[in-house]
Amino acid sequence: MITKTSVTELLVKTVWHHLASCTIKVQKCNMSDQYRGKVIVAPMVRVCTLPFRLLTVDYGTDLVYTEETVDYKMLRSIKRQNDVLGTVDFIDKSDGTVFFRTCERERSKVIFQIGTNDAQRALKVGKMVEPYVAGLDVNMGCPKEFSLKGGMGAALLTQPDKIKSILTTLVQGLTIPVTCKIRILDSLPETLELCKLIEECGVAAIGVHGRTRQERPRHPNHNDVIREIAKVLTIPVIANGGSREISRHDDIKKFQQDTGASSVMIARAAMWNCSILRPEGFLPLDTVIEQYLRYCIQYDNPFTYSKYTVQNMLRELQDTPRGKAFLETQTLQEISIIWGLEDYFKTQLAKQNEGRKSLNFEMSEGKTAMPPSADHVKIVEREENGQKVVEMPIQFIRGNFNNADLPKMLLNTHVFRKQLKGPMYSHVIVDKFFSASVTVDGVRYTSTLREKSKRYSEQGAAIVFLHAMGLVSKTYGFVPPQGARKYLTEVTRQIVKEDVMSNEIMRNNDARIENEETDCKKRRLEDDSASVSLHQQESSQETDTSRNNNKSSITDGAS
């Protein structure tokens, strides 16, 4: 039996559903505008950290994605306001590394990409980054084994229920736009069906890489499939996968036209030289690298990420003397020397050190980078379960040692000569990172910094022993010995020589210009004097002529 009350409730529910639907549509429309007619830089592992993202903003990108971050990693992180750098940092508690760093300058441009296969975990991550980013993207296209085994990336393409659960949960739970990035399926009908499902979830846009999960960059991009997707969807379609076709800025627009997409997302073309984003055209590669390195230094970017990115920029130039020197580098400071930024590095480091007040951070505070010199290091002695423990924050950087002065070799020699008990090495493994200790004569020596290699962690512990015993100089392990890096030494000398020559040329040019200006002034004065003299002569001649004419007129008149 239908009562008046039940009819009223039904009407209220219908009206409420209609209003909610309208609200969602208006909100979705407004959020979708952020992705229309845009040039976007794609998420790239180890590349799209803060320095690279800021460089793309300088060159004119509309939006730039972060590298993919797995939900579990984000959820076990701690957030820190970094007043020294003016950034917000998310730090992995397991190893102290900063894996996501952002600043206000990129707030309206940066899209955080997440790797996930669970709606609730994804929402928790979305809430964590919501205040700091312009949007959240779910990676549903990565074909790498790591993502597939974790049920993330391209593994989601065949799980429509999970896709719907993740995307609708995020759209309903966040105030920032939600998007996802996919790869195409084996057939066009399947692909279109998937894209329609994603659109119904309320996302603001969809990024489409025009290759299947089995295809790689050497395979042609299926622009025709992206074109068909763009025809049937009402939300913006972001075309991706066209780096083979994009070699200059004008090609970006052409790729958009070929795919019929609302926007274009570029990856490798931007990685190789991101000044391709400039409508005015490319900048010299050295200029791009120098500007990138300045951001790396300013924002304390991890050395390995910085080197990886520059290496991808250099490409075939790695075989040049400068490229070979670059491949030898073991620190960001060494890279900065090659591109003439050593003074800038030292200035920025001094500012950062002043702000930090101390480089001896606890692991929980996330300081894992090796201090720049022994002057910033304090050796700490303590007791643990009745055993004396000596600690020091130092890492083993292979390029800082010749073959004849490796830490473990020096330690073994000392132990043998002094007939000491040991050495005995032990290890602690935390999330695939190694922390080693070496025990000599009952005392345990260990580095508070962790290593990705078991062998390197043992060398680090040996360095602590050598420094604690005063067997090596203060610089041991912090700076490379003379000649340890063949190409770097040669190129550094050449750079210094070129700088000296350049300064000499500049001084000579300045002197030449100054002399030319002096000569020019003299010539102008001489010309002015000659002109005045000539003018005076002409005036005198005109006066004499005028007098003679006057005399003649008077005589004629008298006649």
Secondary structure, 3 states (H helix, E strand, C coil): CCCHHHHHHHHHHHHHHHHHHHHHHHHHHHHHHHHCCCEEECCCCCCCCHHHHHHHHHHCCCEEECCCEEHHHHHCEEEEEECCCCEEEEEECCCCCEEEEECHHHCCCEEEEEECCCHHHHHHHHHHHHHHCCEEEEEECCCCHHHHHCCCHHHHHHCHHHHHHHHHHHHHHCCCCEEEEEECCCCHHHHHHHHHHHHHCCCCEEEEECCCCCCCCCCCCCHHHHHHHHHHCCCCEEEECCHHHCCCHHHHHHHHHHHCCCEEEECHHHHHCHHHHCCCCCCCHHHHHHHHHHHHHHCCCCHHHHHHHHHHHHHHHHHCHHHHHHHHCCCHHHHHHHCCCHHHHHHHHHHHHHHHCCCCCCHHHCCCCCCCCHHHCCCEEEEECCEEEEEECCCCCHHHCCHHHCHHHHHHHHHHHHCCCCCEEEEEEECCEEEEEEEECCEEEEECCCECCHHHHHHHHHHHHHHHCCCCCCCCCCCCCCCCCHHHHHHHHHHHHHHHHHHHHHHHHHHHHHHHHHHHHHHHHHHHHHHHHHHHHHHHHHHHHHHHHHHHHHHHHHC
